[in-house]
Amino acid sequence: MKYLPIGQDLFITNRKKFNARLKSNSVAIFNSSDIMPTSADGTMPFKQDANIFYLSGIDQEESILLLAPDFPDERFREVLFLRETNEEIAVWEGHKYTKDEATNASGIKTVKWLNEFESVLNTILAESEHIYLDSNEHIRNGNQVETRTGRFVKWCQENYPLHEYQRIAPIIYDLRCVKEKREIEMIQHACDITEIGFRRILEFTKPGVWEYELEAEFSYEFLRNRATRFAYDPIIASGGNSCVLHYVENNQQCKDGDIILFDVGAEYGNYNADMTRVIPVNGKFSKRQRQVYDAVLRVKNEATELLKSGNAIPEYHQAVGEIMERELLTLGLISKSDIEKQDPDWPAYKKYFMHGTSHHLGLNVHDVASIYKKFEPGMVFTVEPGIYIPEEKIGIRLEDNVVITKDGHINLMKNIPIHAEEIESLMNA
């Protein structure tokens, strides 16, 4: 791994919290992600399953975590199974965890090779009533590929049909949305790396540069600062591309007088940053660009103040919509008549601001949690309003990452330039 060791204390704490939610005489089983194929003998880069990482810190394929907190023999209350390495694997693929290294990373004392899994599982299930199995229950999950976890669910239910089965997702999603101090430090580090990349961009951008060149500058700074990868496909959208929400082609030339929307984040130690900034290609916003920019910044600042304990996403998004409505009226993009005639299910402001303002952030960019859960200290959110005017080739979205505290919030991206004057000043220094 490129990132520095996280420390086993986080994962020991996470397992304690998880185990406390299980029914008595239970076993919970977690699988690592697959290495997904492309074509011929190609594969995609490995990305660890967030749940097994959250509980173990193990960042390697073909790993299984088994938790049985009530099992009579303490040695089998936490068991980690790893792919056994050998000289051939070391030559072709490189170093894999030794048992001692896995214990040091996770705090799990019992580490075995995968060929012992079925025997150990059979022993533990003889004393267990409930089997907790994992599944992807994210509200936006659209996966059509059978995963390692999905295959294991089928195998387990076929081989142990008489046990009572329980869902892991409601428990671990509820736990993961409230971050430990160490997790917030990891997200902060991802944000700091993202800042380094953005400041490089401010020096590099000028008329005639290509979007992919800007992507390359981010990539350079991310990698040299130990980021694993981009947290998601970067959006480098100049001119009219800034109005395309998920534009990822990044293949156009940036022209004098246009703006560039950057939706980019670094991943560090499997924790993610998610930043959006907008800059003028020539270093100076036009009057109209500045009007829209300042309107979005006002919405972002007011929305951030609503990210506080006791609020919840549905009510929060409704309140932000009312703030955006006011700004769009001032910009002349909607009228009072539009508001009076609007469909309550698709308000007038949605023509220019059609997405949500915030989502949870953590081991997943769109991190897991119930959208109805009340905000509480330790939750980390994005805040990212936008105004998109295709006919003017102006798309402005501004996004920070915010952690809720007992007394309010902390902006993890407070050091990343966002005010138009500062961006212009840095670009023209």
C-alpha positions as CSV (number, residue, x, y, z in Angstrom):
1,M,0.0,0.0,0.0
2,K,1.1,3.5,-0.7
3,Y,-0.4,5.0,2.5
4,L,1.2,4.8,5.9
5,P,0.0,2.4,8.5
6,I,-3.3,3.4,10.1
7,G,-2.9,1.6,13.4
8,Q,-4.8,-1.4,14.7
9,D,-6.6,0.6,17.5
10,L,-9.2,1.9,15.0
11,F,-10.1,-1.5,13.8
12,I,-10.2,-3.0,17.3
13,T,-12.6,-0.3,18.3
14,N,-14.8,-0.8,15.3
15,R,-15.1,-4.5,15.9
16,K,-16.1,-3.9,19.5
17,K,-18.9,-1.6,18.4
18,F,-20.0,-4.0,15.8
19,N,-20.0,-7.1,18.0
20,A,-22.1,-5.2,20.6
21,R,-24.9,-5.0,18.1
22,L,-25.1,-8.8,17.3
23,K,-27.6,-11.2,18.8
24,S,-26.2,-13.8,21.2
25,N,-24.5,-16.9,19.8
26,S,-23.9,-15.3,16.4
27,V,-21.2,-15.3,13.7
28,A,-20.7,-12.6,11.2
29,I,-18.7,-13.2,8.0
30,F,-17.1,-10.6,5.7
31,N,-15.4,-11.1,2.3
32,S,-12.9,-9.0,0.5
33,S,-13.7,-7.6,-3.0
34,D,-13.0,-9.5,-6.2
35,I,-10.3,-8.5,-8.5
36,M,-12.5,-7.8,-11.5
37,P,-11.5,-8.8,-15.1
38,T,-11.3,-6.6,-18.1
39,S,-10.5,-8.7,-21.2
40,A,-7.9,-11.2,-22.2
41,D,-5.8,-11.6,-19.1
42,G,-6.3,-8.0,-17.8
43,T,-7.8,-7.0,-14.5
44,M,-9.0,-3.8,-12.9
45,P,-7.0,-2.3,-9.9
46,F,-8.0,-3.9,-6.6
47,K,-10.3,-1.9,-4.4
48,Q,-11.0,-3.4,-1.0
49,D,-14.6,-3.9,0.3
50,A,-15.3,-1.1,2.7
51,N,-16.9,-3.3,5.4
52,I,-14.1,-5.8,5.8
53,F,-11.6,-2.9,5.8
54,Y,-13.6,-1.0,8.4
55,L,-13.4,-3.9,10.8
56,S,-9.9,-5.3,10.0
57,G,-7.7,-2.8,8.1
58,I,-6.8,-5.7,5.8
59,D,-6.3,-4.4,2.3
60,Q,-5.8,-7.5,0.2
61,E,-7.8,-9.8,-2.1
62,E,-9.1,-13.2,-1.1
63,S,-9.5,-12.3,2.6
64,I,-12.3,-13.4,5.0
65,L,-13.1,-12.0,8.4
66,L,-15.1,-14.1,10.8
67,L,-16.5,-12.7,14.1
68,A,-18.1,-14.9,16.7
69,P,-17.9,-12.9,20.0
70,D,-19.7,-15.5,22.1
71,F,-17.8,-18.6,21.0
72,P,-16.5,-20.6,24.0
73,D,-12.9,-20.7,22.7
74,E,-11.5,-17.2,22.7
75,R,-9.1,-18.0,19.9
76,F,-12.0,-18.3,17.5
77,R,-14.0,-15.2,18.4
78,E,-12.0,-13.2,15.8
79,V,-10.4,-15.1,12.9
80,L,-8.8,-13.7,9.8
81,F,-8.3,-15.9,6.7
82,L,-5.7,-14.9,4.1
83,R,-4.5,-16.2,0.8
84,E,-1.4,-18.2,1.5
85,T,1.6,-16.8,-0.3
86,N,4.5,-18.6,-1.8
87,E,7.7,-18.0,-3.8
88,E,5.9,-18.0,-7.1
89,I,3.2,-15.5,-6.0
90,A,6.0,-13.3,-4.6
91,V,7.8,-13.3,-7.9
92,W,4.7,-12.6,-10.1
93,E,2.5,-10.4,-7.8
94,G,4.8,-9.2,-5.0
95,H,4.6,-9.3,-1.3
96,K,1.4,-10.5,0.5
97,Y,0.5,-10.3,4.2
98,T,2.3,-12.7,6.5
99,K,0.3,-13.8,9.5
100,D,2.3,-11.5,11.9
101,E,1.8,-8.5,9.5
102,A,-1.9,-9.2,9.4
103,T,-2.1,-9.3,13.2
104,N,-0.1,-6.0,13.5
105,A,-2.4,-4.3,11.0
106,S,-5.7,-5.6,12.4
107,G,-5.2,-6.5,16.0
108,I,-6.6,-10.0,15.3
109,K,-4.5,-12.7,16.9
110,T,-5.9,-15.7,15.1
111,V,-4.8,-15.6,11.5
112,K,-5.2,-18.6,9.2
113,W,-4.8,-19.5,5.6
114,L,-7.9,-19.7,3.4
115,N,-7.7,-23.5,3.0
116,E,-8.7,-23.8,6.7
117,F,-11.8,-21.6,6.4
118,E,-14.5,-24.2,5.9
119,S,-13.2,-26.4,8.7
120,V,-13.1,-23.5,11.2
121,L,-16.5,-22.2,10.0
122,N,-18.1,-25.6,10.5
123,T,-16.7,-25.8,14.1
124,I,-18.0,-22.3,15.0
125,L,-21.4,-22.8,13.4
126,A,-22.0,-25.9,15.5
127,E,-22.2,-23.6,18.5
128,S,-24.0,-20.7,16.8
129,E,-27.6,-19.8,16.2
130,H,-27.4,-16.8,13.9
131,I,-25.4,-16.1,10.8
132,Y,-24.9,-12.5,9.8
133,L,-24.2,-12.1,6.1
134,D,-23.1,-9.0,4.2
135,S,-24.8,-7.4,1.2
136,N,-24.7,-4.1,-0.7
137,E,-27.8,-2.3,0.4
138,H,-26.7,1.2,-0.5
139,I,-29.8,3.2,-1.6
140,R,-28.1,4.0,-5.0
141,N,-26.7,0.5,-5.6
142,G,-27.1,-0.4,-9.3
143,N,-24.6,-3.3,-9.4
144,Q,-25.4,-6.0,-12.0
145,V,-22.3,-8.1,-11.3
146,E,-22.2,-11.0,-8.8
147,T,-19.6,-10.2,-6.2
148,R,-17.5,-12.5,-4.0
149,T,-19.9,-11.5,-1.2
150,G,-22.9,-12.5,-3.2
151,R,-21.5,-15.8,-4.2
152,F,-20.7,-16.5,-0.5
153,V,-24.2,-15.8,0.6
154,K,-25.5,-18.4,-1.8
155,W,-22.9,-20.9,-0.7
156,C,-23.5,-20.4,3.0
157,Q,-27.3,-20.7,2.7
158,E,-27.0,-23.9,0.6
159,N,-24.6,-25.5,3.1
160,Y,-26.2,-24.3,6.3
161,P,-29.9,-23.9,5.6
162,L,-31.2,-24.4,9.2
163,H,-29.4,-21.5,10.9
164,E,-31.2,-18.1,11.3
165,Y,-29.8,-15.5,8.9
166,Q,-29.5,-11.9,9.7
167,R,-28.4,-8.8,7.7
168,I,-25.1,-7.1,8.4
169,A,-25.9,-3.9,6.4
170,P,-28.3,-2.2,8.8
171,I,-25.8,-2.5,11.7
172,I,-22.6,-1.6,9.9
173,Y,-24.1,1.2,7.9
174,D,-25.4,2.8,11.1
175,L,-21.9,2.4,12.7
176,R,-19.9,3.6,9.7
177,C,-21.8,6.9,9.3
178,V,-20.4,8.2,12.7
179,K,-16.7,8.4,12.3
180,E,-14.0,7.8,14.9
181,K,-11.3,10.5,15.5
182,R,-8.8,8.5,13.5
183,E,-11.2,8.2,10.5
184,I,-11.7,11.9,10.5
185,E,-7.9,12.3,10.4
186,M,-7.7,10.0,7.4
187,I,-10.4,12.0,5.6
188,Q,-8.6,15.2,6.5
189,H,-5.4,13.9,5.0
190,A,-7.2,13.0,1.8
191,C,-8.5,16.6,1.7
192,D,-5.0,18.0,2.3
193,I,-3.7,16.0,-0.6
194,T,-6.6,17.3,-2.7
195,E,-5.6,20.8,-1.7
196,I,-2.0,20.3,-2.9
197,G,-3.3,19.2,-6.3
198,F,-5.7,22.1,-6.6
199,R,-3.1,24.7,-5.8
200,R,-0.9,23.2,-8.5
201,I,-3.8,23.6,-10.9
202,L,-4.1,27.3,-10.1
203,E,-0.5,27.9,-11.2
204,F,-0.7,25.7,-14.3
205,T,-4.0,26.8,-15.9
206,K,-4.0,29.1,-18.8
207,P,-5.9,29.5,-22.1
208,G,-5.2,26.6,-24.5
209,V,-4.5,24.0,-21.9
210,W,-6.4,20.7,-22.3
211,E,-8.6,19.2,-19.7
212,Y,-6.6,16.0,-19.7
213,E,-3.4,18.0,-18.9
214,L,-5.1,19.3,-15.8
215,E,-6.1,15.8,-14.8
216,A,-2.5,14.8,-15.2
217,E,-1.4,17.6,-12.9
218,F,-3.8,16.3,-10.2
219,S,-2.6,12.8,-10.7
220,Y,1.0,13.8,-10.3
221,E,0.5,15.5,-7.0
222,F,-1.9,12.8,-5.7
223,L,0.6,10.0,-6.3
224,R,3.6,11.8,-5.0
225,N,1.7,12.4,-1.8
226,R,0.8,8.7,-1.2
227,A,-2.8,8.9,-2.4
228,T,-3.9,5.4,-3.6
229,R,-5.9,6.9,-6.5
230,F,-8.5,9.4,-7.4
231,A,-11.5,8.9,-5.1
232,Y,-13.7,8.7,-8.2
233,D,-13.3,9.5,-11.9
234,P,-12.2,13.1,-12.0
235,I,-14.4,15.7,-13.6
236,I,-12.4,18.4,-15.4
237,A,-15.2,20.3,-17.3
238,S,-14.5,23.5,-19.2
239,G,-17.0,25.7,-20.9
240,G,-20.3,24.0,-21.6
241,N,-19.0,20.8,-20.2
242,S,-19.4,22.3,-16.7
243,C,-23.1,21.9,-17.1
244,V,-22.8,18.1,-17.5
245,L,-23.0,16.6,-14.0
246,H,-20.9,13.5,-14.6
247,Y,-18.7,14.7,-17.4
248,V,-15.5,12.5,-17.3
249,E,-14.2,12.6,-20.9
250,N,-11.7,15.4,-20.0
251,N,-10.7,15.7,-23.6
252,Q,-11.5,19.4,-24.6
253,Q,-9.3,22.4,-24.8
254,C,-9.9,25.2,-22.3
255,K,-10.6,28.4,-24.0
256,D,-10.1,32.1,-23.0
257,G,-13.2,33.4,-21.3
258,D,-14.5,30.0,-20.2
259,I,-14.6,28.5,-16.7
260,I,-13.4,25.1,-15.6
261,L,-15.3,23.0,-13.1
262,F,-13.2,20.6,-11.1
263,D,-14.9,17.8,-9.2
264,V,-11.9,15.9,-7.9
265,G,-10.8,14.1,-4.7
266,A,-7.9,12.0,-3.5
267,E,-8.3,8.6,-1.8
268,Y,-5.9,8.0,1.1
269,G,-5.9,4.7,3.0
270,N,-9.3,3.9,1.5
271,Y,-10.8,7.2,2.9
272,N,-12.0,9.8,0.4
273,A,-12.1,13.5,-0.2
274,D,-14.7,15.0,-2.5
275,M,-14.0,18.6,-3.7
276,T,-15.5,20.8,-6.3
277,R,-14.1,24.1,-7.4
278,V,-14.5,26.4,-10.4
279,I,-11.9,28.7,-11.9
280,P,-11.7,31.0,-14.9
281,V,-9.4,29.8,-17.6
282,N,-7.8,33.2,-18.1
283,G,-7.6,34.0,-14.4
284,K,-10.5,36.5,-14.3
285,F,-14.2,35.7,-13.9
286,S,-16.6,37.7,-16.2
287,K,-19.3,39.8,-14.5
288,R,-21.9,37.1,-15.2
289,Q,-19.7,34.2,-14.2
290,R,-19.0,36.1,-10.9
291,Q,-22.7,36.7,-10.2
292,V,-23.5,33.0,-10.5
293,Y,-20.3,32.0,-8.6
294,D,-21.1,34.3,-5.7
295,A,-24.7,33.0,-5.6
296,V,-23.6,29.4,-5.3
297,L,-21.1,30.3,-2.6
298,R,-23.8,32.0,-0.6
299,V,-26.0,28.9,-0.9
300,K,-23.1,26.7,0.1
301,N,-22.3,28.8,3.2
302,E,-25.9,28.9,4.3
303,A,-26.3,25.1,3.7
304,T,-23.2,24.4,5.7
305,E,-24.8,26.1,8.7
306,L,-27.7,23.7,8.5
307,L,-25.3,20.7,8.8
308,K,-25.8,20.4,12.6
309,S,-27.0,17.8,15.1
310,G,-30.7,17.0,14.9
311,N,-31.3,17.8,11.3
312,A,-31.9,15.1,8.6
313,I,-31.3,14.9,4.9
314,P,-34.9,15.3,3.6
315,E,-35.6,18.4,5.7
316,Y,-32.2,19.7,5.0
317,H,-32.5,19.4,1.2
318,Q,-35.9,21.1,1.3
319,A,-34.4,24.0,3.3
320,V,-31.5,24.3,0.8
321,G,-33.9,24.4,-2.1
322,E,-35.6,27.4,-0.6
323,I,-32.3,29.2,-0.3
324,M,-31.4,28.3,-3.9
325,E,-34.8,29.6,-5.0
326,R,-34.0,33.0,-3.6
327,E,-30.7,33.2,-5.5
328,L,-32.2,32.1,-8.8
329,L,-34.8,34.8,-8.5
330,T,-32.1,37.4,-8.0
331,L,-30.2,36.0,-11.0
332,G,-33.3,36.3,-13.2
333,L,-33.3,32.6,-14.0
334,I,-36.7,31.9,-12.5
335,S,-39.7,34.2,-11.8
336,K,-42.3,34.4,-9.0
337,S,-44.7,33.1,-11.6
338,D,-42.6,30.0,-12.1
339,I,-42.7,29.4,-8.4
340,E,-46.4,29.9,-8.1
341,K,-47.0,27.4,-10.9
342,Q,-44.3,24.8,-9.9
343,D,-44.9,21.1,-9.4
344,P,-44.2,20.5,-5.7
345,D,-42.5,17.3,-6.6
346,W,-40.1,19.1,-9.0
347,P,-39.8,22.8,-7.8
348,A,-38.9,25.5,-10.3
349,Y,-35.3,25.8,-8.9
350,K,-34.7,22.2,-10.1
351,K,-34.3,23.4,-13.6
352,Y,-30.9,24.9,-12.7
353,F,-30.1,22.9,-9.5
354,M,-31.2,19.3,-10.1
355,H,-29.1,17.3,-7.6
356,G,-28.9,16.9,-3.9
357,T,-26.7,19.2,-1.7
358,S,-25.0,16.7,0.6
359,H,-24.2,13.0,1.1
360,H,-22.2,11.1,3.7
361,L,-18.5,10.7,3.0
362,G,-16.0,8.2,4.3
363,L,-14.8,4.8,3.0
364,N,-17.2,5.2,0.2
365,V,-17.5,8.6,-1.6
366,H,-21.2,8.2,-1.3
367,D,-20.9,6.7,2.1
368,V,-23.5,4.3,3.6
369,A,-26.2,5.5,6.0
370,S,-30.0,5.9,6.2
371,I,-31.0,9.2,4.7
372,Y,-33.5,9.5,7.6
373,K,-31.0,9.2,10.4
374,K,-30.6,12.4,12.4
375,F,-27.3,14.2,12.0
376,E,-25.0,13.7,15.0
377,P,-21.4,14.6,15.9
378,G,-18.8,12.5,14.0
379,M,-20.8,12.4,10.7
380,V,-19.0,13.7,7.7
381,F,-20.9,15.3,4.8
382,T,-20.2,16.9,1.5
383,V,-22.0,20.2,0.9
384,E,-22.2,20.9,-2.9
385,P,-24.9,23.2,-4.3
386,G,-24.7,24.2,-8.0
387,I,-26.3,26.3,-10.7
388,Y,-26.1,25.1,-14.3
389,I,-27.0,27.4,-17.2
390,P,-26.3,25.5,-20.4
391,E,-27.3,28.3,-22.7
392,E,-24.7,30.5,-21.1
393,K,-22.1,27.7,-20.8
394,I,-21.9,28.4,-17.1
395,G,-21.9,25.6,-14.6
396,I,-20.9,26.5,-11.1
397,R,-20.7,23.9,-8.3
398,L,-18.7,24.4,-5.1
399,E,-18.1,21.6,-2.6
400,D,-16.5,21.2,0.8
401,N,-16.3,18.3,3.2
402,V,-17.7,19.0,6.7
403,V,-17.7,17.0,9.9
404,I,-20.5,17.7,12.4
405,T,-19.4,18.4,16.0
406,K,-21.2,18.9,19.2
407,D,-21.1,22.6,18.9
408,G,-21.5,22.9,15.1
409,H,-19.2,21.7,12.4
410,I,-15.6,21.8,11.1
411,N,-14.8,22.4,7.4
412,L,-12.1,19.8,6.4
413,M,-11.4,21.9,3.3
414,K,-11.2,25.3,4.9
415,N,-7.6,25.7,3.5
416,I,-8.6,25.1,-0.1
417,P,-9.1,28.4,-1.9
418,I,-12.8,29.0,-2.7
419,H,-13.4,32.8,-2.7
420,A,-13.3,34.2,-6.2
421,E,-10.8,37.0,-5.2
422,E,-8.4,34.5,-3.8
423,I,-8.6,32.2,-6.8
424,E,-8.0,35.1,-9.2
425,S,-5.1,36.4,-7.1
426,L,-3.4,33.0,-7.0
427,M,-3.9,32.5,-10.7
428,N,-2.3,35.9,-11.5
429,A,0.5,35.8,-8.9
